[in-house]
Amino acid sequence: MKSNSIEYIPIGVIHSPYRSEGDAPRQSFLAEDGESAVIEIFKKFCDGLKDLDKINHIVVVYHLHLSDGYSLKTIGNNGLRGVFATRSPRRPNPIGISVVKILSIDGCFITIDKIDAVDGTPVLDIKPFYEEIDGVR
Amino acid sequence: MKSNSIEYIPIGVIHSPYRSEGDAPRQSFLAEDGESAVIEIFKKFCDGLKDLDKINHIVVVYHLHLSDGYSLKTIGNNGLRGVFATRSPRRPNPIGISVVKILSIDGCFITIDKIDAVDGTPVLDIKPFYEEIDGVR
């Protein structure tokens, strides 16, 4: 571990219909209707889900574990762009963020409407979505 | 390092008016007008900022380095809640997320309108905000 590195642990795992990066939509909102996914929160952290049933939308933070290295400049629809001006997964810290809708919660399992993550993606955090915090004013 | 841990590195640091957690607003949108902040991206990653001047709002992902441990249940305005149903900083992985407005960019320094982060907070990622990805549909 480098002296200035930051260490996180998976709190859960995403079960999705996508077996590889090629299968997954480029963003969650591009997933087909009906392609729901399940977030499994590990038993150790499951008590943290209390009251999540009162929330409609969550911000899911996950580790893009299949992303291999990074490029500071990346080719996209708009030509060669700086990586921080894109949503490319090949970033210095491969963190993915999606705002998703909760369909149901059963114990440690949260069913969500759609997500762009590959099956087996480690989950880092779940936050309630609030328009005041997560929207543009 | 534990076998299943995930390691990230700071790509920059936030310079803000807040010297301690007590000084900082509880959320970015609660900051006073005029309390702008500066995100310094380290030289090594600065090329990744290309084209960010074409973006109005960014999602800033940062490490809540002063957060000490976590509680799965936390007391807030709504009583005792599961941590994942709150925005408490005392989370298993103390990751902060704010959507902020870019005021100007000068080399490796991004001036933003407001943020809830304490001065010296390590930055993990910067993403362009897109309503389709980051908003609620």
Interface residues (C-beta under 8 A of the other chain):
Chain A: M1 K2 N4 S5 I6 E7 Y8 I9 P10 I11 Q27 S28 F29 I41 F45 D47 G48 L49 K50 D51 L52 K54 I55 N56 H57 I58 V59 V61 H63 L72 K73 N78 L80 R81 G82 V83 F84 A85 T86 R87 R91 P92 N93 I95 I97 S98 V99 K101 P122 L124 D125 I126 K127 P128 F129 Y130 E131 E132 I133 D134 G135 V136 R137
Chain B: M1 K2 N4 S5 I6 E7 Y8 I9 P10 I11 Q27 S28 F29 I41 F45 D47 G48 L49 K50 D51 L52 K54 I55 N56 H57 I58 V59 V61 H63 L72 K73 N78 L80 R81 G82 V83 F84 A85 T86 R87 R91 P92 N93 I95 I97 S98 V99 K101 P122 L124 D125 I126 K127 P128 F129 Y130 E131 E132 I133 D134 G135 V136 R137
